[in-house]
């Protein structure tokens, strides 16, 4: 279902999925897309696969376009403004699914935005960070995330390999689960079904511990 939700600088275009089983969702997640100035939208293939993995684990999933992307109003900020867009998405999920745990996931720029917000947003119960661009941007603040967090990296990611991640961010707390898909670059070409499978498996494990 395509819809618009109110954002800090105008309407945000979004798509909401319910669990395919028709059963009530066990949690509700927002999934954030890569950098809008480089063509990133909610229809990105990795974002789609992450969302579907969460959906098939039993979650309601909201993808949306950041300000200035797709049919969303406003212009790209890039200095933290997009965190307000994620908060608006969480507001929507909180209204639509009162009482459900709220999760946040993101790919690339979206993962960095989610990680930054999670430090100060207590409504986010769990976090999934896909291809965090640790070489291209300062992502050291990820260490401050306290929620249970799944980090999925691409072995040959030009924006931050697993080695780049380890060198720049260092040891992580016990709340982090780190995984790597081998033989792929930033967009996981040829391995997006595997990406979806791992996200779904993590989500199912997580739901067993909530």
Buried (B, 14 or more C-beta within 10 A) or exposed (E): EEEBBEBBBBBBBBBBBBBEEEEEBBBBBBBBBBBBEEEBBBEBEBBBBBBBBBBBBBBBBBBBBBBBBBEBBBEBBBEEBBBBBBBBBBBBBBEBBEEBBBBBBBBBBBBBBBBBBBBEBEBBBBBBBBBBBBBBBEBEEBBEBEBBBBBBBBBEBEBBBBEBBBEBBEEBEEEBBBBBBEEBBBBBEEBBEBBBBBBBBBBBEBBEEE
